[in-house]
Amino acid sequence: MKFKLPYLAILFGSVLLASQSVVPVSADIGDSDNYYNVLLDDESAVRFRRSKSNAEHKSKELHFNAKNTIEDVLNYPGFKPFAQILMPNTKQSDLAVHLDELQNIMSIHHNITTDNTLESLDYLATKIENKERVFYPIYSKEDIKADPTLADTGLYFFRGDENAPFAIILPGGYSYRSTIHEGLPIALRICNSGFNAFVLSYRSGNLIKGSKDLITAINFVKNNADKLKVRKDKYSLWGAAVGAQLIINVTQNSEKGELKGTLQEKPVANIFSYPLSYYPSENDVPTVIVVGDQDRIVNKTILKSSINNLNKMGIESKFILIPRLQHGFGVGFDPNSSVSINWIGRATSFWEEVGHLDGEDSGTNEAESADDEGLIM
């Protein structure tokens, strides 16, 4: 059978339109602001491509390369204050693992890319060389001496614009640290969009201790906002897997039990990547949940239902289901690609919208001193 060209064009267009209707991206596909087609970068999706490209990293010599080892990173002089909590928990034999082989020792994660690893490490090394501080303990030396487990905590600081709001990011990991995959690369993209981003290293394996670390970190940033040159209100929390569970606990239970009265102010938005479980309450704040459609660990139906329930309670929330991604995807596919979903840009825009941050001005950032003098802990 032969078709005339106009007929083929109409037929092809119909196929594309049909394909749009079956790509699940948010709880409300009818909302064009949340709509994304994997094949076509529509106008609303372009609006979410807000992060600066990281292409500049590819045009200069980086401090590390794909064949550097974990041991090379741990021995880098500038990383000494936080080297013990930077990379995944490793056995002696893992020290020889190359940076392009991290997937081999991070078994519950996916989409671990060498570019993201190198860019994140280079950001830290470059800032340190420029005498800019990138790491802050959240507990005093006296506290750490009394409880040595507190030495595994602290905040990595990715500077955005001066006096811009801040985000705190909690990587997951369960049995090992995933800061290099679920923390630093996300912070880099958030700070590239103008916001300040902190990545929290917290005590793992205990919900209450981890929650206390999160509250301590939030209060640390807010108490030192002037010195850090960040806006103290309208902050957001970002958590992956176990990290998301800590945020959920703090948001829902900060006025109960051991946590009562310890949190100064709730976030204006929570961003969860593949949380292990989530049942909303009236104590929640506007929320985004991002999950891959190939995730076999979380219950996507329950998570989507939770977002619907939040919206019914009048708490604006979004559900983003990303095709072809499994559990533990971190940044996911290249967000600068025309065939991937920039979920970080979408979540940042959501934070702007619910926090009414659109159009608010912020200045340029200055370096901080390299000591703790004057910091409130």
N, C-alpha and C positions, 0 to 999 in steps of 0.2 A: 504494500500500500504506500502511495506517495502522498506527502503532506506539503502544502504550500508554506513558505517561510512565515507569513503572519500567523498561521495556525500553530506552527511549531513554537513561535514566541509566546503565544497565549498559553499553550500547553505547558511549556517550561516554567512560565511565571506561576501557573496554578500549582505546579509541583512545589515550587519554592514557598508559596504562601501556605500550602498544606503542611510543609515541613516545619514552618514557624509554630504552628499550633500544637505541636507535640513535643517541643523542647521545654522541659520543666525547669524553670529558673527561680520563680518566687511563689509564695503562697497565693498571690493574686496576679495571674498571668495577664489579666485584662488591663492591668496598670502598665502603660507603655513605658513609664519611667523605670520599671524593674525588668523590662523585657529584653532578652538577648537571644539572638539567633546565632548558632555556631557557624553557620555558613555565611550569613550576611551581617555586616557591622552596621546596624541601623542607627538612626540619628540619636535615639536615646542612649544607646550603648556608647556612642562616641563621647557623650557628655561625661561618662564615668571614667574615661581614660585620662585621668587628671595627674597621675604621677609623672614626674620627670623621667626621661629615659636614663638608664644606667649605662648608656653607650660610652660615656666618657671614660669608664673604667677600662674599656677595651682598647682605648687609644693611648694609654700610658702603661708604663711598666709597673706591675703590681708587686707588692712586698712578698707575695707567695705565689707559687704556681701549682699546677695539678699534681706534680710529682713530689712536692714537699710532703713530709710525713706529719702525723699528729705530734710526734716528738719535736719536730722543728717548730711547730706552732707553740707548744708548751714552753719551749726554751727561748722564745723571742723575748728579749729583755723588757720591752715595753708592756708585755702582758703579765709580768711577774705578780702584780697585786691580785690578779683574778684568774691566773692560768689554771688553777685546780678546779674551777667551775665553768670553764669555757667550752671544753670539748666533751663528747659523750664519756661516761664512766668507762675506763679502759683497763684491760689487763696489760701486763708487761708486753705481751706479744702484740697487742694492738698498737703500740707506739710506732711501729714500722708501717702502719697502714697509710697509704697515700691519700691525699685530699680528694682525689677522684674515685676513691674506693670506700667512702663513708657508708654507702648503702649496705656494704657487706657486714658492718657492725651495728647498723641501726635497723634491725629486722622488722620492727613494727611500723616503719615509716616508708613512704614512697615519694617519688619525684625529687629525690635529693640530687641537686644539680651542682656541678663543680663551679659554674659561674656564680651562683648565689653564694656559695661558700667563700670563694676568693674575694668577691666584692665586699662581703661583710667584714672579713678579716682585714682587708685593705682599708676600709673606712676607719676601723679602730686604730690600725697602725699609723695611718696618715694623720689622724687627729692627735695622737700621742706625739708624733714627730713635731707637730706644730704647737706643742705645749698646751694642748687643750685636753681637759680631763674627760675621760669616757666612762669611768666606773666610780660608784659611790657605795660604801658600806651603809647599811640602814640601821645597824646596831653599833653602839659605842664599843671601844676596846675593852672597857670594863665588863660590858654585857657578854662579849665574846669570850673573855677570860673565864667568866662564871659558867658559861654554857658553850663549849667549843663547837657544837653543831651549828651555831649561828654564823660561823665563819664561812659556811656554804651559801650565804645569802648576800644579796647586793643588787645594785641597779646599773645596767649599761645605759649610757645616755647617748641618744642620737639626736643632735640638735637640729631643730627646724628654725622658724622665724622667732625673733625675740618677742617675748610676751604672748606667743601663740599658745593655745590650749595644749595639754599633754595627754598622751595615751600611755598606759602601762600594759605590757604584753607578758603573758604567762605561757611559756611553752609547756608542752605535755611531756611525754616520754615514758611514764610509768616506771620502768626498770632502769632507765638511764636518762641522762640529761639530753635534751634535744634543742638546746639554745641555738646551736649553729644552724639548725634547719627550720624550727618553728618560732624562733625569736628574732635573731639579728636580721635576717633577710626581710622580714615583715617590717621591722622598725626602720630599716633603710628606706623602704618605699613610703612609709608614713612621713618620715622627716623630709623626703624629697618633695612631698606635697605641701610642705610649709608648717606642719604640726611637729611638736616635740614628741619624741617617743623614748620610753624607757623599757628595757627588758629586765624582768625580775628573775633572779635566781632565788628559789625558795626551798625550804626543807621539804623533801618529798616523803611519801609514804604515810603521812599523818594529816588528815583533813584539818584538824584544829590548828596544828602548828603551822601548816601552810597558809591557812586563813589569817592567822596572826601576822605572819610575814607580809602578806598582801596588805593588810590594814596598816602595818608599820610603814611599808613602802609608800602607800598613798599619803599618809600623814607626813612622812619625811619630805616628799615633794611639795606638798602644800605649805608646810612650815618653812621651807627654804625656797619658796617660789621666787622671791626677789633676787636671791643670790644665783639661782639657776636660770633666771630670766625666762620664766614660763608663767603663763596665766594659771592661777590656782583653782579656778572654778571651771565648770563645764568640761571636765575630763572624761575620758572613756577608758574602758577596760576591755582587753582582747585576750582570749584564752583558747588554747587548743587542748582538746581531750581532757586530761586530768587538770590542766590549768583552768579550763572552763568550769570544772566542778568547784574549784576554790572560789571563783568569782560568783558563781551561783550561791554558794553557801554564805559568802559575805553579804551579797545583795539582799538575800532573803532573811538572813538571821542575825544581822548586825545589831539588832536591839534585843537579842535573847542570850541567855546563858553567859558563857565566858566572853563572848564578843560584845556584850551589851555596853554601849556608851563609848566604844573605842574608835569607831569610824566617824570622822568629822563630817563627811558629806558623801552621799552616794554619787556614782557617776551619772552622766546624762545619757549614756548609751553603753550597752554591753555587746561585744562582738564575739560570737562563739564559733570556733571551727570544730566540727564533728564532736560535740559534747557527748559523753558516754550516756548520760541520762539527764532529763530536764522536765520538771513538772512545774509550770508557772504558778505564781501567787500574786496577790495584790501588792506585794512589796517589791515586785520587779520593776525594772526601768525599760525604756525602749530597747529592743533586742534584735540583733541579726544572727541567724544561724546559717552557716555555710557547710555543706556536706557534699561529698562526691557520690554520684549515682552507683558507683561500684563498691561503696563501703559495705563490708560484710560484718562490721563490728557494732556499729550503732543502729538503732531502730529508726529509720528515716520517717516512717509513718507517724510514730509518736512525736518526733521532733517537729514535723510539719503541723501536726495537730496542736502542739504546744504553742506554736506561733499563731495559729488561728485563734486559740483561746485567749492569748494576750491581746490580740486585736479586738476581740469581743469585750474584753475588760476595759477597753479604751486606752491600752498601752500600745502605741504604734510599733510594729515589729515586721520583720521581713524574713522570708525563707528563700535561700538560694541553693539550688541543686545543680551541681556542675557535672556535665557529662564526662565520662571516661576517667574519673579520678577515684582512687581508692582511699582508705583511711590513712591519715598521717601525711597528707600531701603538702603541708607547709604553704609556700607561695602558690603551688600548683604549676600549671603550664605557664610559659612565658607570658606575663600580662601585657607585654608590648606587641604580642603577635595578634594578627587580625582574626585568628581562629581560636582564640581563647578568651575566657571571661576574667576580666580584671576585678576579682571580688574584693581586693583590698581598696581599690578606688571606689567601688560601689559602697563598701562599708564606711569609708571615710566621708563620702557624700551624705550618707544616712546620718552619721554623727553631726555633720554640719547642719543638716536640716532639723533634726530633733533638738539640737542645742541652740538653734537660731544663730549660727555662726557666720552665715553667708554675708560677705561684704565687710566683715570686721577687719580692721587694719592691724598689722603687726610689723615691727621693725626688723632690723638685722641683728644678728646674734654676735656676742663677743665671747672670747675664751674665758674660762674660769680658772682660778688658781688650783694648784695641784695638791693642796692640803685640806684638812677638815676644819681649819680654824673658822669659827663663826657659824658652822653648820649646827642646826638644831636636830638632835636625835632623841 
